[in-house]
Amino acid sequence: MFGERAVLKLMYAALVRAAERWRGIKITELERRQLEVLRQQLKDQHAKENEPVTQSNTRSAKVRRLQQR
């Protein structure tokens, strides 16, 4: 089973690739804004995952994991 975020990433990548190659997919302004929001969220998530490890980062990560349980 895939999580929602993983499925959204795959859908986004497929739409971007199709739009770049085929130019036949019509995307409304609303859809374009939604894709931009998703792109920013993924970019932010990627930045968080790749930020340098410090003591405060590891502590906050542990707290988040405990809160998710």
GUDO-668323 format. One record per atom (N, C-alpha, C): x, y, z; residue in one letter. Coordinates in steps of 0.02 Angstrom, whole numbers, padded with zeros to 5 digits, always signed. Example, Ala and Ser with C-alpha at 12.3 -4.5 7.8 and 13.67 -1.06 7.14 Angstrom:
# GUDO-668323
+00660-00284+00390A/+00615-00225+00390A/+00660-00165+00390A/+00642-00112+00354S/+00684-00053+00357S/+00645+00002+00394S/
# end
This chain:
# GUDO-668323
+00042-00059+00000M/+00000+00000+00000M/+00044+00062+00000M/+00025+00110-00039F/+00061+00173-00042F/+00024+00225-00001F/+00061+00271+00027G/+00030+00326+00064G/+00004+00378+00015G/-00036+00423+00042E/-00066+00475+00000E/-00012+00519-00032E/+00038+00538+00006R/+00091+00582-00019R/+00129+00547-00077R/+00143+00483-00070A/+00179+00448-00123A/+00138+00446-00187A/+00074+00435-00181V/+00030+00433-00240V/+00027+00503-00272V/+00023+00555-00231L/+00022+00623-00258L/+00087+00639-00295L/+00143+00617-00268K/+00207+00628-00301K/+00208+00594-00370K/+00184+00533-00372L/+00183+00497-00435L/+00137+00530-00486L/+00079+00552-00463M/+00032+00586-00508M/+00061+00651-00533M/+00093+00689-00489Y/+00123+00752-00508Y/+00177+00740-00561Y/+00221+00693-00548A/+00275+00678-00595A/+00248+00656-00662A/+00196+00615-00662A/+00166+00592-00725A/+00135+00651-00764A/+00101+00695-00729L/+00071+00753-00763L/+00124+00800-00791L/+00176+00812-00753V/+00229+00856-00776V/+00263+00826-00838V/+00278+00762-00835R/+00311+00730-00892R/+00266+00731-00954R/+00202+00715-00944A/+00156+00715-01000A/+00148+00785-01029A/+00143+00835-00985A/+00134+00903-01009A/+00196+00927-01048A/+00255+00906-01025E/+00317+00926-01059E/+00324+00892-01128E/+00304+00830-01132R/+00315+00792-01194R/+00258+00799-01244R/+00197+00796-01220W/+00140+00795-01265W/+00110+00863-01278W/+00113+00905-01229R/+00082+00971-01234R/+00008+00968-01250R/-00022+00909-01242G/-00092+00901-01258G/-00138+00900-01197G/-00109+00902-01137I/-00149+00901-01076I/-00167+00972-01057I/-00229+00984-01051K/-00253+01050-01031K/-00258+01052-00955K/-00227+01102-00925I/-00229+01110-00853I/-00260+01178-00838I/-00312+01177-00797T/-00345+01240-00780T/-00302+01279-00731T/-00319+01342-00720E/-00282+01384-00674E/-00287+01355-00602E/-00345+01330-00583L/-00353+01300-00517L/-00306+01240-00509L/-00305+01196-00559E/-00261+01138-00557E/-00188+01159-00554E/-00170+01210-00592R/-00101+01235-00592R/-00082+01260-00522R/-00128+01297-00490R/-00114+01322-00422R/-00107+01264-00373R/-00150+01214-00379Q/-00146+01155-00335Q/-00080+01119-00345Q/-00058+01113-00407L/+00007+01081-00420L/+00064+01122-00391L/+00059+01187-00394E/+00112+01230-00365E/+00114+01222-00289E/+00056+01218-00257V/+00054+01207-00185V/+00086+01140-00168V/+00069+01089-00205L/+00098+01023-00194L/+00173+01025-00205L/+00195+01058-00258R/+00267+01064-00272R/+00303+01096-00212R/+00274+01150-00185Q/+00305+01184-00128Q/+00307+01139-00067Q/+00252+01102-00055Q/+00251+01056+00002Q/+00304+01002-00004Q/+00311+00975-00064L/+00362+00924-00075L/+00432+00953-00068L/+00441+01014-00092K/+00506+01047-00085K/+00522+01059-00012K/+00473+01082+00027D/+00483+01093+00099D/+00499+01028+00135D/+00463+00975+00117Q/+00474+00910+00148Q/+00544+00885+00131Q/+00565+00894+00070H/+00632+00873+00049H/+00685+00912+00088H/+00674+00976+00096A/+00722+01018+00133A/+00726+00995+00206A/+00669+00979+00236K/+00669+00956+00305K/+00707+00890+00312K/+00696+00845+00264E/+00729+00779+00267E/+00804+00785+00257E/+00826+00837+00223N/+00897+00843+00208N/+00932+00898+00248N/+00900+00924+00300E/+00932+00976+00340E/+00984+00943+00385E/+01036+00980+00402P/+01089+00951+00444P/+01061+00927+00511P/+01089+00873+00535V/+01066+00844+00598V/+01099+00881+00655V/+01058+00909+00698T/+01082+00941+00760T/+01044+00911+00817T/+01065+00926+00877Q/+01031+00899+00936Q/+00958+00921+00938Q/+00944+00984+00922S/+00875+01007+00924S/+00833+00974+00869S/+00863+00961+00811N/+00827+00928+00757N/+00808+00856+00777N/+00855+00821+00806T/+00840+00751+00824T/+00789+00748+00880T/+00791+00795+00927R/+00742+00796+00981R/+00672+00811+00953R/+00667+00860+00909S/+00601+00876+00881S/+00575+00819+00838S/+00619+00784+00804A/+00598+00727+00763A/+00571+00671+00808A/+00604+00660+00865K/+00580+00609+00912K/+00511+00628+00939K/+00502+00692+00955V/+00438+00715+00981V/+00384+00704+00929V/+00397+00721+00865R/+00348+00711+00812R/+00330+00638+00804R/+00379+00594+00807R/+00365+00523+00800R/+00321+00499+00858R/+00335+00522+00918L/+00294+00502+00975L/+00223+00529+00969L/+00214+00589+00942Q/+00149+00618+00935Q/+00108+00581+00882Q/+00141+00553+00832Q/+00106+00518+00778Q/+00079+00451+00802Q/+00106+00424+00853R/+00084+00358+00878R/+00020+00363+00912R/
# end
